[in-house]
């Protein structure tokens, strides 16, 4: 289907990442699915649309923009390890600064964990993933794909900050100042060790599954 499928996938991606999280649709969905059900359904929808978008980029007409070189793969491999570690350290953690936190009432600004480095670890991981893959894919469809993701992540940080600051008022400033002043230590050492191990396992799994999922080996 070429560019038509690709354009449709881009539109659906942005619709599914904007409409379900905005009022009045989000409160309506949460009331019927529950917070956990909404989170699971939204995650499944996001992953499904993401898989379609990546597949559509691969099926779009090939228009080269720059030549491939081995160092581009090496860069992506190097960047993806911290991406996996950030994901492992951030998923299902309290994060009152974002819309994806779990049990936000339990957030301790004195031990913020990964939030000591950034308020938006998941968006940071998305930005790093997109930037690394942008360098390694020099055709028009993938350059647009990963460029959109990088811009989406960067802009998303600002938009989420603005909305959450408006919703939380002075509490946002207090929590942000406290988490920046906290010592850079994990929430718990055993928990951090387990999550780092999970991040390493995710990295290894992605290396192994990449040829089957995306048709290209990241090892060259």
N, C-alpha and C positions, 0 to 999 in steps of 0.2 A: 504493500500500500504506500510505501515511500514516505514522502513528506507529510501527506495527509494524516496517516496514523500517528506520526511523530507529533504533529501540531495538536491533534486531539488528545494525546497522552499528556502533553504539557498543560493544556487547559484543564483537564480533569485533575491533574496533580495539584494545581493551585486551588481549584474549587474545593477539593477534599481536605486541603490544609488551611482553609479559611472559613468556609461556611459552618462546619460542625463545631468549631470552637468559639463561635460568636453568638451573642444573644440575638434572638430568643431561642435558637436551635439547641445550643449546648445545654441550658437548663432543662429544656423539654426532654432531651435524650437522657440526661443524667437522672431525671425523675423517674424515667421508665426502665432504664438499664441498671441504675445504681452507679456510684463512682467507679467501682472496680469493673463492672460490665462495660461502662462507657470507655474506660481506658483500654480494655482488651479489644473491644470492637474497633475503636479508632486506630489502635496499633495494627490490627489485622488489615484494615482498609488501607492504611498508609503503606504497609509493606507490599500489599497487592498492587497498588497503583505504582509504587516505585519499581517493582519488578517489570510491570508493563512498560513504563517509561524507558528503563534501561534497554529492554528488548526492542522497543520501537527505534531507539537510537541506533542499535546495531543493524536494523533492517532498513534504515534510511539510506538514500543514495550517498555513496562515498565521495566526499569532496576534500582532497588533502589540503592542509594549511601549512604544516611544517613537517620536516623529515623526522623519522624516529631514530633515536640513538640509545645504546644500552644504559647510559647513565640515567635516563628517564625512568626506566624500570627500577633501578637501584634507589632512586629518590622515593618512588612510591612505596617500595618495600620498607624503607627506613621510616617513612612518615606513618605508615599503617600500624606499626607497633604501638606508638603512643596513642593513636586513635583507639585501638582496641583496649588499651589500659584505661583511657579516659572513660570509655563506655562502661567498662566493668566497674569502675569506681563510682560512677554516677547513677546507673540504673537503679530504680527503686530506692533511692535515697531521699530523705526530706530536703526539699528545695523550695522555700517560700518565694524565691525570686522568679520562678518560672511557672509554667502551667503543667509541667510533667512530673512534679515532685510527688512523693508518697509519704503519707503521715507527716505533713508539714508542721503540725502542731508539736512534733517532737524535735524540731530543728534546734540545735544548740549552737549559737553563734561563737561560743568559746572553743568548740571543736567542730569546725565546719567541714572538715575533710576536703574533698576536691573543690568545694566552693570557696576555699581560701584563695585559690588561684583564679577562679572565674565564676561568675554568677550563672553562666549558661554552658556547662560542660558538654551537654549533648549537641548544642548548636556549634560549639567550638570543634567537636569531633567531626561534625558534618562539614564544616568549612575546611578543615585539614584534609579530610578524605577527598573532597571535591577538588581542592587545589592540586593535590598530588596526582590525581587521575587526569586532571586537565593537562598537566605537563606531559603525561605519558600517552595521551591520545590526541594526535594531531590532525584529526579530520573535523569537518564542520559540525556534523551532528553531535559528536561527543564534546567538542569545544563548547557548543551551546549548552549541552546538558550539564556539564560540570561547572561551567561559568554561571549558569542559572542557580545551581545548588550553592555555590560559594556566595553569590550575591544574596540569595534567600537566607542563608545562615547569618551573614553579616548584618543585613537589614533586620532580620528577626530579633537579634539581640537588642537592638535599639527599640524596636516596637514593643517587645515584651517588657523591657525596663520601663518604658513610658507608661504602659497600661498598668503594670503591677504597682508602680510608684503612685499612680493616681488612685488605685484601689486601696492600697495599704496606708497611704498618707505618711505621717511622721514615723510610723513603725518601720517602713522600708528604710529610711535613712538610718535609724538606730541599728537595725540588723546589719545593714551593709557596713557601717562603720565598725561594728563589733567583729564581723567576720574578717575584715581586712586587718584588724588589730590582733587577731588571734594568732597563736603560734602555729606554724605549718606542720601540724602533727595530725595523724589520721583520727577518725572518730574512735576506732578501737584497733589495736595492732593485729589481733587475730583476724578480725573482719577484713582489714586492709590486705593482709597476706593472702587470704582466700580469694579476694577480688582480683588481686594482681595475678594470681595463678589462673583464675578464670579468663582474664584478659589475654594471657599468654596462650591459653588453650584456644580461645577464639581466633587469635592470630594464626595459629597452626592450622586450625580448621579452614579458615578462609584460603590459606595457601593451597591446601589439599583440594578444596571444593571449587576453587575459582575456574579451572578448565571446564568442569561440568556445568557450572552455573552460568558462565559468561563466554565459554568457548575459547578462552585465551589463558595461557599459563603465565602467571606473574613472574616466574623464574626464567623467562626468556625463551 
